[in-house]
Amino acid sequence: MTNAPALADRAHLAAIAEQGRALILSLQDASGAYPASPTFSAYRGYSWFRDGAFIADAMSAAGEIASASAFFDWCARMLTERSDDIKRIVAAAHAGVPVPDSDMLATRFTLDGREGDDEWWDFQLDGYGLWVWALAEHVQRHELDPGRWIPAVELTLDYLTSSWQRPCYDWWEEHSEHVHVSTLGCISAGLHAGASLTAEDSARSRAAAATAATIDDFIRSQGVRDGHLVKWIGTDAVDASLGSLMAPLGVVDARGPLGAATIAELDAQLVVDGGMHRFLADTYFGGGQWPLLSCFLGLAWHRAGSTDRALELLRWSAGTVRESGTMPEQVADHLLDSSFVDEWIERWGTSADPLLWSSAMYLRLALELGVIES
């Protein structure tokens, strides 16, 4: 009888993961794009390279090969259709006259592959590293031929090697004036992965690997304070997105001193009762707790060897599921500043529910912990 509660708990956690998998499959567009949220006014009709890469990685890990491949096909189309723009950006950077931020690639596209008509905080580099990282994981995991994606990978590597040092918006579409450590980690992961995918093209592969090594050194020399990673170069604050650098990206060893100190600092500063905030100064919808970020931290803790802590974070995330069965972007149980809630609701309506990225990261952590099998 002593195993009955544990079995019931596992079944409940597994059911939520399977529900998320089914939701993602049901909402994936015929183009291959994963919609960020089908209902939230600011996200509806759009797909992000960043969100989508993590969704695709979760679906790939869950054995949904066709779903993940379709997303990578969509990414490849977005890039090859803009090959002339990318070549112009790269040439300008090499000539020492980089194009303005407004001429860099967009961070999100409509599901049918257009830049949006509405204004957005568009120049972000992280997603371009992440799609290549997720693709390489997918190819290796399922022993696939990457050939059809290589032209888009090559364009991406050229884009990133020429532009990685530029300040840009972070994961949260904020602070374009800074160089963000999580963005650097995403770029590094993509360049390392791209170097392995394009090994036959030795010059491009060597350039990608060398740039990735330079970024790794830069992170460790400029992106660390008091022994832990920081939000951007020149601050001592932390950001929940840093957890991804330990897992699933593996840019920083979760068991090494830097990784261990960063995981501990993120948990101590940003987690309350299992729910993780983005950063301490967050006021977006009052600065709630994000299940996808608790799952990122859970992946990092698991990679560091603390399965119990990872499971606690998964359980908290499971508790955010709505009666409809969806998992939201954030919950308002422990707001950092409730005075901002009405402002955001007036602007965009209630916060995103569902957010496919939330379901994906829950699925990814559930797989990592063996709660479900692929």
N, C-alpha and C positions, 0 to 999 in steps of 0.2 A: 504493500500500500504506500510505502514511503516514496515510490517513484511516480505515483499518480499525479501530484501537482506539477512535477517537472515535465511530465509528458503532456499534460494539459497546456502548460505554458508554452512548450515548444510547438504544439499544434496551433495555438493561437497566433504565435509569432510567424509561423510558416504560412498560415492562411492569409495574413496581411501581405506577405511578400508575393504570394501567388496572385492575390488580388491586384497588386501594383503591376505585376508583369502583364496581366490581362488588360489592365487599363492602358498601359503604354502601347500595346499591340493594337488595341481598338482605336486609338487616337492618332497613330502614325499616319501621316499623309501619304497619298499615292505616290508623291514625288520622292518619298524616302525621308523627308524632314520630320523631325519630332517637334510638334508645337509646344512652346514653353508652357502655355496654359490655354485651354480652349475657351475660357470664359472671362478672364481678367482683362479689363479694357486696355491696359498698357502693353500686354503681351500677346493678345489674341491675334492670330494670323501670322505670327513670327516664329522663326526658329533661330536659336543661337548656336554658333559653333561650340562654345564652352559648355552650355547645358547639354546640348545634344551629344557631345563627345562622351561625357560622363554617363548619359543615358545609354548610348550605344555600347559602352564598355560593360555596363551592368547587363544589358540584354545579351551581349556576346558571352559573358561569363555564365549566364543562365541557359545557354545553349540555343538562343534565338539567333542563329547565324544569318538567316535571310534578312531579318529586321535590321541588325547592325550593318550588314553589307549594304543595304538600301540607303541607310543614312550616309555611309561613306561615299556611295555613288553620288548622292546629292551634294555633299561637300566638294567632291571632285568637279562636278559640273559648275558649281559656284566659282571655283578657281579657274578652271580652263576657259570659261566664258569671259573671264577678266584677265586673261594672260597678257594682253597688251598693256593694261593698266599696271600690272605687277612689274613687267619689264621696265616700264617708264619709272616707276617708283624706285626700283633697284638701281637703274642707271643714274638717276638723280642723286641717290645716296652715295654711290661710288664717286660721283663727280664733285661731292662736297656741297651740293646745293639741294638738300632734301626737300621734298614736296611738303606743303602745309598739311597739318593734321586732317583737314577736311578732305584732302585728296587720297588719304590712306584707305585701305579696305574697310568696309563696314563690319560691325560686330554681329549684326543680325540681318536676316533676309526674310522676305515673305516666303510662304511655303512653296510658291511657284517660282521662287528664285529671283525676285526683284529687290532692289533697295527700297526701303519704306519711304512713303511720302511725308510722314510726320517727323518732326525733329527728334533726334535721339543723341545720347552721349556715345558717339559711334566708334571712335578710334580706340580699339582695345586689341592688344596683341595675344593675350592668353589663349583664346580659342583656337588660333592658328597653330600654336604648338600642341594643344590638346588633341585636336583631331588626328594629327599624325601619330602622337603617342597611342591613342586609343586604337587606331588602325593597326599599328605594329603589334599591339597586344592581341588583337583579333586574329591577325594573320598567323602569329605564332601559336596561339591557343588552338586554332582549328586547322593548322597546317594548310593554309590557303596560298594560292598564287597571287601576289600583290600587283601583277602586271598592269591591270586596268587602272590602278590608282596612281601609278608611279609618275606620270606627267604632272598631276596635281601636287604630289608630294614634292617634286623638284621645284615647282613654282613656289611652294610654301617655304622650302628651305632657303631659297634665294631671298625671299621677302624677309624672313626672320633674321638671317645672317647679316642683312644690310641694315636692319632697323631695330635690333633688340635693345639698344641703349636709349631709345627715345622714351621720354615720359609719355604716359597714356593713361586713360581711365582704368580703374581696377575692376575686379569682379562685380562690384556694386555700382558701376557707372559713376564713380566719384573720383575727385582729386586727380585730374588729368595733368597737373603740374608736377607730379611725383613719379619716381621709378619704384614700382611696387615689387616687393620680394616674392609674393606668390606669383605675379606675372612672370618674373624672371625664371622661377621654377618651372612654370608651365612651358615657357619657351625652351628651357634646357631639356626638359623631358621630350619635347617634340624633336629637337635637333638630334639628341642621342638616338631616338627611335628612327628618325629619318636617315641618319647615317647608316644604320643597319639595313634599312630597306633599299637603299640606293648603293649598295656596296660595289656594284659593277661599274658605277660612275665614280671612279676613285677621286677625282678632283673635287666634285661636289660633296662626296661623302667625307673626305678629309676636312673640307672647310666647315661642314656642319659639326663634325666631332670636335674640331679645334675651337669653334665658337662656343659650343656647349661647355667645354672644359673651362674656357675663359669666364663664362657666366657662373659656373659653379664656384670658381675662385672668387669672383666678385661678390657673390652672395655671402661667402664665408668671411670676406675681409670687410665688406661694407654693410651687410644686412644683418648684423648680429650686435646685440647689446646685452650685457650682463649674462652672456652665455646662451641666449636664446634668439631665434629669428624675430625680426620686427616687421611691422606693417609696410613701411616704405623706408628708403634710404634716408637716414638723418633723424629718425624718431626712435623712441624707446617703447612705443605702443605696439600691441599685438593685434592680430586679425585672425578670425576663425579660418579664413582661406588658407592660412599657413599649414594647417593640418594635412592638406592634400600633398604637401611636399614629402612627407614621410610615407603616406599611403593614401591613395594607390600609386602615386607617381614614383616614389622611391628615389627622388633626387637627393634627399638627406636620409641617412641611415637612422631608422627609428630607435635602434638600440645603442647608437653612439651617443656621446655626450651632448652634442648639439641637438640631435633629434629628441633625446630623452628630456632635456631641459625645456625645449619648445613645447612638447606635448604637456608636460607638467604645468607650464606657465599658462597655456591656453585653457587647460582644465580649471586651474585656480582662478583665473581672471574672468572667464567668459561663461562658465557653466554654473547653472543653479538647478539643483535637483534633477540633473540629467539633461536639461534643455540648454542649448548653446546660443548665445548672442553672436552677432557678427563682429562687433567691436564696441568698446565701452561708450563711445560718443555717438552711437547709432540713434537716430530719431525717426527712421523710416517706419511709418505706422506705429510710432512709439517705441521702436527698438525691441521687438519681441524675440522669441526663441525659435530657432529654425531646426526642424527635424533633420533636414539634409546635412546640416553642419554637425549635429550630434553624431550622425552616421559617419561623416568624415573623421571625426575625432575617434569614433569607435574603431574604424579601420586602422588609424594610427596606433591606438592602444593595443590592438590585436597584433599588429606588426611588431610592437615593442615587447610583446609577450604577456600582456595583461588581458586575457580573455574575459575574466570576470567583469572588468570595467567596461570592456567593449559591449558585453551583453547587457549591462545596466543601461548604457546609452541606447542600445537597440530597443529595449523595453520602453524607455521614455518616449522614443519616437513612435512606437506602436500606439502609445496612449494618445497621440495627436490625431489619430484617424477619426474622421467625422462619421456621423450616422449614415451618410451617403456612401461610405466606404472609401472616400478620397482622402489624400494626405495633403495638407495645406503648405503654403510657403512658410508661414510662421504662426505662432499662437501667442495670445496676449495674456498669459498667466503671470508673467513677471516682466512688465514693461520697464524700460530704462527711463522713458520720459513720456508719460501718457498725454501730456499737453499737445503732442503732435498728431495724435490719432485722427481727430476730426479734420485736420488740414488735408491729410492724405486721402481720407474717405471722400471728401468733397472734390478732390482732384480726380481720383481714379475709381472710386467705389471701394467696397471692402477688399481686403488683400487677397491674393491669388489662392484659389481653391477650386480644382486641384492644381498643383504644380508638379509636372511630370518628373522634374529633377528630384523632388522629394521622394517619390515612389521608387525612383531608380537607385538612389543612394541607400535607401532601406533595403531594397533587393540585393544590392551589392554587398552590404554588411551581413545580411542574413546568409548569403552564399558563403562568405568568408568564414563565418562562424559555424557553418555546417547545419544551420537551422533548416535549410532546404538544400536540395541537390540540383545540379544543372541537368 
